[in-house]
């Protein structure tokens, strides 16, 4: 059996792992590279012939795990894509929005370059189109949590709750090769325990090898109980100064969790009455999927729905579906909350709101999720005095804030607690989904303090299990 690391290797995005055993060839995830330094990888031919892959298993729908699926199919993949029922429902929303953004960005880039008389680093064509993204659903087969799925005579899979976003899964593979049986776990992105909306992550007590998320392997989040306190303080201070609170959001999970907390603050009258704009048609569509898949939500959220108190509806919420409605937000003169995609400010409507607010000292840019290295969000988060948006530089005068506890990722303590459930003999551990320095730091601790055999594979590295 071999595992080849095709992405999320000493970096966070581009999740993709190729497993070959007993003649069967599997792909786990097929993610978009989002760090600026690695964008060219999205344009390269897929490193494994797509038509040779027997099956693809998807941990969840975030673009860094699913965003290259349309391109994979264009290059020849024609087999099944296995995903949980909620993920199967979310995937066309996420990918078609991505295709639409790819087309819009390519058109905008071409127009700008023609005006400036130059060519950019990447082609002035979309990586894939909305129509190509729509094709992906033809190949998706929904699967149930905890149900064994035979992939071949020698490999079976089981999807477990990852607690990261709606429909997210850890994938457990049982591989029989010759006289040996191996249990391989792909953690996907591990979520935090005791979060609103989604259930807690599944834990394992035994495995032979684990490919594990290490995104926040070097730090802990704030106390989750402080989320509403911090959010309330930021809103009150910014609104009092006459500014807007601009929040780059991920359409899946982060938006819905924000709505959950905002609805509580508004119902409890703990923040002033001010408009809350949700400027993301994608997030609106995703919210409808949440309502349809209440069986995948945690008990507390299910109880809210049963009592008639939807966490996704509250006084002052205004949804902007059309571009005209989106543009009208920036002519609004009173303080407001603006939630818009994308979460790392790499595209979408958030860039327009940043242009109108980032140089206003009374405004606040509030980050509620991970900002990958090289993204516009990371540049703002790290305190650069000016940033480039739509080809022009803008001074950063707005207040920059972050609430780490909103993260859908387990922090260092939660990752260690998840690993503590494994009994002897401990599994071989491969750290993925983490920046190089973060993964190396966590690997050193796990090796020296916890006794794990740990590896931090680089792009293209191969692990071959002994027969």
Residue pairs with C-beta under 8 A, 6 or more apart in sequence:
1 19
1 20
1 21
1 22
1 175
1 177
1 182
1 184
1 464
1 465
2 19
2 20
2 21
2 462
2 463
2 464
2 465
3 17
3 18
3 19
3 184
3 209
3 211
3 430
3 462
3 463
4 17
4 18
4 19
4 20
4 47
4 48
4 460
4 461
4 462
5 17
5 430
5 432
5 457
5 458
5 459
5 460
5 461
5 462
5 463
6 14
6 16
6 17
6 18
6 47
6 48
6 459
6 460
7 13
7 14
7 15
7 16
7 17
7 29
7 31
7 33
7 41
7 459
8 14
8 15
8 16
8 29
8 31
8 64
8 432
8 433
9 432
9 457
9 458
9 459
9 460
9 461
10 434
10 435
10 436
10 439
10 456
10 457
10 458
10 459
11 33
11 35
11 38
11 373
11 434
11 435
11 436
11 459
12 34
12 35
12 64
12 215
12 370
12 372
12 373
12 433
12 434
12 435
13 31
13 32
13 33
13 34
13 35
13 38
13 64
13 372
14 31
14 32
14 33
14 34
14 38
14 41
14 64
15 29
15 30
15 31
15 59
15 64
15 65
15 188
15 432
15 433
16 27
16 28
16 29
16 30
16 31
16 68
17 27
17 28
17 29
17 186
17 211
17 432
18 25
18 26
18 27
18 28
18 47
18 48
18 53
19 25
19 26
19 27
19 28
19 173
19 175
19 184
20 26
21 154
21 155
21 175
21 177
22 152
22 153
22 154
22 155
22 175
22 176
22 177
23 152
24 54
24 55
24 151
24 152
24 154
24 155
25 48
25 52
25 53
25 54
26 53
26 54
26 55
26 56
26 57
26 151
26 155
26 173
27 48
27 53
27 55
27 56
27 57
28 56
28 57
28 58
28 59
28 171
28 186
29 57
29 58
29 59
29 65
29 66
29 186
29 188
30 56
30 58
30 65
30 66
30 67
30 68
30 69
30 72
31 62
31 63
31 64
31 65
31 66
31 67
31 68
32 42
32 63
32 64
32 66
32 67
32 68
32 98
33 39
33 41
33 42
33 64
34 63
34 64
34 344
34 346
34 372
34 375
35 372
35 373
35 374
35 375
36 373
36 374
36 375
37 373
37 374
38 374
39 122
40 121
40 122
42 68
42 71
42 127
43 122
43 123
43 127
45 75
46 68
46 71
46 72
46 75
47 460
49 76
50 72
50 73
50 75
50 76
50 77
51 76
51 77
51 78
53 77
53 79
54 79
54 151
54 152
55 79
55 80
55 81
55 82
55 151
56 69
56 72
56 77
56 79
56 80
56 81
56 82
57 81
57 82
57 83
57 157
57 171
57 186
58 65
58 66
58 81
58 82
58 83
58 87
58 91
59 65
59 162
59 168
59 169
59 170
59 171
59 186
59 188
59 189
60 66
60 87
60 162
60 164
60 165
60 167
60 168
60 169
60 188
60 189
61 83
61 87
61 90
61 91
61 94
61 165
61 167
61 252
62 94
62 165
62 189
62 250
62 252
63 94
63 98
64 372
65 188
65 189
66 91
66 94
66 95
67 95
67 98
69 81
69 91
69 95
69 133
69 136
70 95
70 99
70 128
70 129
70 132
70 133
70 135
70 136
71 127
71 128
71 132
73 132
73 135
73 136
73 139
74 128
74 132
77 139
78 139
79 139
80 139
80 140
80 141
81 136
81 139
81 140
81 141
82 141
82 143
82 149
82 157
82 159
83 91
83 140
83 141
83 142
83 143
83 167
83 169
84 142
84 143
84 144
84 145
84 159
84 167
84 168
84 169
84 296
85 142
85 143
85 144
85 167
85 293
85 296
86 166
86 167
86 289
86 293
86 296
87 142
87 166
87 167
87 168
87 169
88 137
88 140
88 141
88 142
88 167
89 167
89 289
89 292
89 293
90 166
90 167
90 252
90 286
90 289
91 136
91 137
91 140
92 133
92 134
92 136
92 137
93 251
93 282
93 285
93 286
93 289
94 251
94 252
94 282
94 286
95 133
95 134
95 136
96 130
96 133
96 134
97 251
97 281
97 282
98 128
98 133
99 126
99 128
99 129
99 130
99 131
99 132
99 133
99 134
100 130
101 342
101 347
101 348
102 126
102 127
102 128
102 129
103 126
103 129
103 130
104 347
105 126
105 347
106 123
106 124
106 125
106 126
108 390
109 120
109 124
110 124
112 390
112 391
113 119
113 120
113 124
116 391
143 149
143 159
144 159
145 159
145 160
145 161
145 169
146 158
146 159
146 160
147 158
147 159
148 156
148 157
148 158
149 156
149 157
149 158
149 159
150 156
151 157
154 175
154 176
154 177
155 173
155 174
155 175
155 176
156 173
156 174
157 171
157 172
157 173
157 174
158 171
158 172
158 174
159 169
159 170
159 171
159 172
160 169
160 170
160 171
160 172
160 202
161 168
161 169
161 170
161 198
161 199
161 200
161 201
161 202
162 168
162 169
162 170
162 187
162 188
162 189
162 190
162 191
162 201
162 202
163 190
163 191
163 192
163 193
163 195
163 198
163 199
163 200
163 201
163 202
164 188
164 189
164 190
164 191
164 198
164 201
164 253
164 408
164 409
165 189
165 191
165 198
165 252
165 253
165 408
166 197
166 198
166 252
166 253
166 256
166 289
166 290
166 293
166 296
166 297
167 293
167 296
168 188
168 189
168 191
168 198
169 188
170 185
170 186
170 187
170 188
170 190
170 201
170 202
171 185
171 186
171 188
172 183
172 184
172 185
172 186
172 204
172 207
173 183
173 184
173 185
173 186
174 181
174 182
174 183
175 181
175 182
175 183
175 184
177 465
177 467
178 467
180 465
180 467
182 208
182 209
182 465
183 206
183 207
183 208
183 209
184 207
184 208
184 209
184 210
184 211
185 204
185 207
185 209
185 210
185 211
185 212
185 427
186 211
187 210
187 211
187 212
187 213
188 213
189 213
189 215
189 408
189 409
189 433
190 201
190 212
190 213
190 409
190 410
190 414
190 415
190 418
191 198
191 200
191 201
191 408
191 409
191 410
192 221
192 224
192 407
192 408
192 409
192 410
192 411
192 414
193 200
193 201
193 410
193 414
193 417
194 200
194 224
195 224
195 257
195 298
195 408
196 257
196 260
196 261
196 298
196 300
196 301
196 311
197 253
197 256
197 257
197 260
197 290
197 297
197 298
197 301
197 311
198 253
198 296
198 297
198 298
199 296
199 297
199 298
200 298
201 410
201 418
203 418
203 421
204 210
204 421
204 422
205 421
205 422
205 423
206 422
206 423
206 427
207 422
207 427
208 427
208 428
208 465
209 427
209 428
209 429
209 430
209 463
209 465
210 422
210 427
210 428
210 429
210 430
211 430
211 432
212 415
212 419
212 429
212 430
212 431
212 432
212 433
213 409
213 410
213 415
213 432
213 433
213 434
214 415
214 431
214 432
214 433
214 434
214 438
214 439
214 442
215 370
215 409
215 433
215 434
215 438
216 370
216 407
216 409
216 410
216 411
216 412
216 415
216 438
217 412
217 415
217 431
217 434
217 438
217 439
217 441
217 442
218 412
218 437
218 438
218 441
218 442
219 404
219 411
219 412
220 411
220 412
220 413
221 404
221 405
221 407
221 411
222 230
222 403
222 404
222 405
223 405
224 405
226 405
227 261
227 403
227 405
227 406
228 261
228 264
228 265
228 270
230 403
230 405
231 261
231 262
231 265
231 403
232 265
232 270
232 271
234 245
234 364
234 366
234 401
234 403
235 245
235 265
235 271
235 272
235 274
235 337
236 271
236 272
237 364
238 244
238 245
238 335
238 362
238 363
238 364
238 399
239 245
239 271
239 272
239 274
239 335
241 362
242 335
242 362
243 335
243 357
243 360
243 361
243 362
243 363
243 364
243 398
244 335
244 336
244 337
244 338
244 353
244 357
244 360
244 363
244 364
245 335
245 336
245 337
245 338
245 363
245 364
245 366
246 338
246 340
246 350
246 353
246 354
246 357
246 358
246 363
246 364
246 365
246 366
246 398
247 258
247 337
247 338
247 339
247 340
247 365
247 366
247 367
247 368
248 340
248 341
248 342
248 343
248 344
248 345
248 350
248 365
248 367
248 368
248 369
248 377
249 255
249 258
249 280
249 283
249 339
249 340
249 341
249 343
249 350
249 368
249 369
250 341
250 342
250 343
250 369
251 280
251 282
251 283
251 286
251 341
251 343
252 283
252 286
253 408
254 343
254 368
254 369
254 406
254 408
255 278
255 280
255 283
255 286
255 287
255 339
256 283
256 286
256 287
256 290
256 311
256 312
257 406
257 408
258 339
258 368
258 406
259 278
259 287
259 311
259 312
259 314
259 317
260 301
260 311
260 312
262 271
262 276
262 314
262 317
262 337
263 311
263 312
263 313
263 314
264 311
265 271
266 273
266 314
266 315
266 316
267 309
267 314
273 315
273 316
274 316
274 334
274 335
274 336
274 337
275 316
275 318
275 332
275 334
275 336
275 337
276 314
276 316
276 317
276 318
276 336
276 337
276 339
277 318
277 319
277 320
277 329
277 332
277 336
277 337
277 338
277 339
277 340
278 284
278 317
278 318
278 319
278 320
278 339
279 320
279 325
279 326
279 329
279 338
279 339
279 340
279 349
279 353
280 320
280 339
280 340
280 341
280 348
280 349
281 321
282 341
283 339
283 341
284 319
284 321
287 312
290 297
290 312
291 305
291 310
291 312
294 301
294 302
294 305
297 305
301 311
304 310
304 311
320 326
320 328
320 329
326 340
326 349
326 352
327 352
329 336
329 338
329 353
330 352
330 353
330 356
338 353
338 357
340 348
340 349
340 350
340 352
340 353
341 348
341 349
341 350
342 348
342 350
343 368
343 369
343 377
344 369
344 370
344 371
344 372
344 375
344 376
344 377
344 378
345 351
345 354
345 371
345 375
345 376
345 377
345 380
346 375
346 376
346 377
351 376
351 389
351 390
354 365
354 376
354 380
354 389
354 394
355 389
355 390
355 394
357 363
357 365
357 398
358 365
358 380
358 387
358 389
358 394
358 395
358 396
358 397
358 398
359 394
359 395
359 396
359 397
359 398
360 397
360 398
361 397
361 398
361 399
362 398
363 398
363 399
364 398
364 399
364 400
364 401
365 380
365 398
365 399
365 400
365 401
366 401
366 402
366 403
367 377
367 380
367 381
367 400
367 401
367 402
367 403
368 402
368 403
368 406
368 407
369 406
369 407
369 408
370 407
370 409
371 377
371 378
371 380
371 381
372 378
373 435
376 387
376 388
376 389
379 387
380 387
380 396
380 400
381 400
381 402
383 396
383 400
384 396
385 395
385 396
386 393
386 394
386 395
386 396
387 393
387 394
387 396
388 394
404 411
410 418
412 442
415 442
416 450
419 429
419 446
419 450
419 452
426 450
426 451
426 452
426 453
427 452
428 453
428 455
429 443
429 446
429 452
429 453
429 454
429 455
430 454
430 455
430 456
430 457
430 463
431 439
431 442
431 443
431 454
431 455
431 456
432 439
432 457
434 442
434 456
436 456
439 456
440 456
443 454
443 455
443 456
446 452
446 454
447 453
447 454
455 463
457 463
